[in-house]
């Protein structure tokens, strides 16, 4: 129920925007933006595996940052898994730096009694 609510909120809240990256009418990527606070956050950024390593992620990131800057939003954060080396490298090359890092803990549902 919580997941369903989160997904629905992404599409109905005025402070959230979703973008699709298209190549010849084929969806190759997605990115979401949260505009709730003064700081803008980019999350849910991804490129379809078969299109990775071809510069599309870099282009999508630059388009997103340019769009936000044109709207007067200069404080931009990105939510990324700290084990995603390719994403971290992309964001670092684009000028982002790690400001805060969190660790997440997981457990398989089968281990819960």
C-alpha positions in Angstrom: 0.0 0.0 0.0 2.9 2.4 0.9 4.6 1.7 -2.5 1.4 2.3 -4.4 0.9 5.6 -2.6 4.4 6.7 -3.4 4.0 5.9 -7.1 0.7 7.6 -7.3 2.1 10.7 -5.6 4.8 10.9 -8.2 2.1 11.5 -10.8 -0.4 13.7 -8.9 1.8 16.1 -6.8 2.5 19.5 -8.4 6.0 19.3 -6.8 7.0 16.2 -8.6 7.9 15.9 -12.3 8.8 12.8 -14.4 10.6 12.8 -17.7 11.2 10.0 -20.2 14.2 9.9 -22.5 13.2 8.9 -26.0 15.3 7.7 -28.9 13.4 7.2 -32.1 10.1 6.9 -30.1 11.6 4.2 -27.8 11.9 4.9 -24.1 15.5 4.6 -23.1 15.6 6.4 -19.8 13.7 8.1 -17.0 14.3 10.8 -14.4 12.2 12.3 -11.7 12.5 15.7 -10.0 11.2 16.8 -6.6 10.6 20.5 -6.4 9.1 20.6 -2.8 11.9 22.6 -1.2 14.4 25.2 -2.2 16.8 22.4 -2.9 15.7 20.4 -6.0 16.4 16.7 -5.9 16.8 14.4 -8.9 15.9 10.8 -8.2 14.8 7.7 -10.1 17.4 8.5 -12.8 18.1 5.5 -15.1 19.0 4.5 -18.6 17.8 1.2 -20.0 20.8 -1.3 -19.8 21.3 -1.7 -23.6 21.7 2.1 -24.0 24.2 2.6 -21.2 27.7 3.7 -21.9 26.7 5.6 -25.0 26.4 9.1 -23.6 22.6 9.2 -23.1 22.8 9.3 -19.4 25.2 12.3 -19.6 23.0 14.0 -22.1 19.9 13.4 -20.0 21.6 14.7 -16.8 22.8 17.9 -18.6 19.4 18.5 -20.1 17.8 18.1 -16.6 20.3 20.4 -14.9 20.0 23.0 -17.6 16.2 22.9 -17.3 16.4 23.4 -13.6 18.9 26.2 -13.8 16.7 28.0 -16.4 13.9 27.8 -13.8 16.1 29.5 -11.2 16.9 26.3 -9.3 20.6 26.2 -8.6 20.7 24.0 -5.5 20.4 20.5 -7.0 20.9 17.2 -5.2 20.8 13.7 -6.6 19.7 10.6 -4.8 21.9 7.6 -5.8 22.8 4.2 -4.5 26.4 4.6 -3.3 27.3 1.2 -4.8 26.4 2.4 -8.3 29.9 3.3 -9.5 28.8 4.2 -13.0 26.2 6.7 -11.7 28.6 8.2 -9.1 31.2 8.7 -11.9 28.7 10.4 -14.1 27.5 12.7 -11.4 31.1 13.5 -10.3 32.1 14.4 -13.9 29.1 16.7 -14.1 30.3 18.6 -11.0 28.3 16.9 -8.3 30.1 15.8 -5.1 29.1 13.6 -2.2 27.7 15.7 0.6 25.8 13.1 2.6 25.9 9.3 2.5 23.5 6.9 4.1 23.7 3.1 4.5 20.7 1.0 3.9 20.1 -2.3 5.5 18.2 -5.2 4.0 16.7 -8.5 5.1 15.1 -11.1 3.0 11.4 -11.6 3.9 12.0 -15.3 4.2 14.2 -14.7 7.2 11.5 -12.9 9.2 9.6 -15.3 11.4 
